[in-house]
């Protein structure tokens, strides 16, 4: 299962995002980026951040602000308003 498919399968709520610590969030973004074969430079550019900021985030050295995490996930193709089809 790809990391994107796994992430979509999880019912991600505000409370869940708030509990993730910096290391978990950074690792998720890093795994999703690597799965696509993207460089940090590419993802940072698509998310409108710097390479250095993304590197700190992926290494768990920044407290993951919800808007920043969402920016990286959106740049990777995940959109928070996506719903799993449960019908």
C-alpha positions in Angstrom: 0.0 0.0 0.0 1.4 3.4 -0.9 1.8 6.0 1.8 -0.8 8.2 0.1 -3.3 5.4 0.1 -2.6 4.8 3.8 -3.0 8.4 4.6 -6.3 8.6 2.8 -7.5 5.5 4.6 -7.0 7.2 8.0 -9.8 9.4 9.2 -7.7 12.5 9.7 -9.4 15.0 12.0 -8.1 18.2 13.6 -7.7 16.3 16.9 -5.6 13.6 15.2 -3.4 16.2 13.5 -2.9 18.0 16.8 -1.6 14.8 18.5 1.0 14.1 15.9 4.4 15.2 17.1 7.0 16.9 14.9 8.9 13.6 14.2 5.8 11.7 13.0 4.6 14.6 10.8 8.0 15.1 9.3 8.5 11.4 8.6 5.1 11.2 6.9 5.9 14.1 4.6 9.4 12.6 3.9 8.0 9.2 3.1 5.4 10.6 0.8 7.9 12.8 -0.9 10.4 10.0 -1.4 7.7 7.7 -2.7 7.2 10.2 -5.6 10.9 10.5 -6.2 10.7 14.2 -5.4 13.6 16.3 -4.0 13.1 18.5 -1.1 13.7 21.4 -3.4 10.7 20.4 -5.6 8.3 19.9 -2.7 9.4 23.1 -1.0 8.8 25.0 -4.3 5.4 23.5 -4.8 4.4 24.2 -1.2 5.8 27.7 -1.3 8.4 27.1 1.4 12.2 26.9 1.5 14.3 23.8 1.1 15.8 24.5 4.6 12.3 24.9 6.2 11.2 21.6 4.7 14.4 19.9 5.8 13.9 21.0 9.4 10.2 19.9 9.2 11.1 16.4 7.9 13.8 16.0 10.6 11.3 16.8 13.3 13.1 19.9 14.3 10.1 22.2 14.1 6.8 22.0 15.8 4.4 21.2 12.9 2.0 24.0 12.6 -1.2 22.7 11.1 -1.2 25.1 8.1 2.4 24.1 7.2 1.7 20.4 7.4 -1.4 20.9 5.2 0.6 22.9 2.7 3.1 20.0 2.3 0.3 17.4 2.1 -1.6 19.5 -0.5 1.6 19.9 -2.6 1.9 16.1 -2.5 -1.6 15.7 -3.8 -3.7 15.2 -0.6 -6.5 17.7 0.0 -8.1 18.0 3.5 -11.6 18.2 2.0 -11.3 14.8 0.4 -13.6 12.3 1.9 -13.4 8.5 1.7 -16.3 7.0 -0.3 -18.2 5.1 2.3 -21.2 4.3 0.2 
